[in-house]
Amino acid sequence: MEKGGIIILNGTSSAGKTTLATVLQERLEEPYFYIAFDSIRGMIPDKYRRGDFGVETAWEVFFDAASWFNRSVTLFSDMGYHTIVEHTLEQQHKSSKEFVELLHDYPALFVHVTCPLEELRRREKDRGDRQPGLAEKMLENLYPQDTHDITVDTHNNTSEECADKIIEMLSYPEKCTTFKTLWGHRAK
């Protein structure tokens, strides 16, 4: 069975990943399932997210959930299903490294979803459901823009324009090499 294609939307909180995923699902001709890491994080009991059992236990539970999420992405692809994955992959996180390891041989398009810092701050404030400064803090740890297959700016372009750029890039699978490259660097 041919593996299903994977579109990974990587960006900070409030960068526009969820909106972009919805537009992509509408615009893509084939069905793409939507998997968001936030939905997995939401499955973790509050007492573990708060750290009631200590920071080490909280991180252990978080990484277990992240590992499950990472493996679910490969499962969808192995079954031939296309997916849109919403994630915040940070260079030094154990779960991000595992994600690269698992996906280095999959048909994956790594998309950097971005917008200016001031816009991130504005969106964060307007949403009211995010800790102020969260997006800015995430910026420091994300994979750099030049390590992605493509970058879309959700502030300077509409979600539809961003989706069109991503869909066009899917026509060139030979250019979707980020995970192979990251894996190659890691293996050395």
Phi, psi and omega in degrees: 000138179285138179291145177284149179288150182232126173251116181256114177267108184248125179183173181286171170303139176072012179282342179110017184296315183295314178299316180296320179299318179297316179295318178300315179301323179288324187271333181288138182290318180272154178290134175238124175284150182249123179235122181243133179298328179302327179291327177288316179302324180292343178281342181288128179304140182308320183299333176278324178292328178284340182086025181302335182256015180101154183298317182299317179294319179300315179293323179298315178295317179300313182292327174298315179296318179297320179295318176300315179301311181304316181291330179293327178297314179293325179299313178303312181296316179301330179276001178089007181270138174278145180222151168249123184248123176259122187209165169235097182267119180252138188309316189264358182286138177306317183291327177292320178296320177296320180302314178298314180301315183290324188261001187298340181245022180250156177284085187240132174255120183262110186252125174271115179258121187220168169196163182300151182305316180299323178291321176301316179298317180296314181297318180301314181295316181296324180293316179073000181246017179234146176294127179303132179092355182299311181299317180298319179296320180296327181305322183296334188250350181297155170303139181299153182307319185286359176263004179261161177286329182203152176238136174235141181251110185281358177264315182274350178227152175288164177299325179294318178294320177297316179298318179300320178296319179293314180299319178298318180297329178298339178287350183236068183301334179293343178268354181267079189239004187304312184293325174296317180294313179299320178296318179298320178293322182290323185287345183280000000 
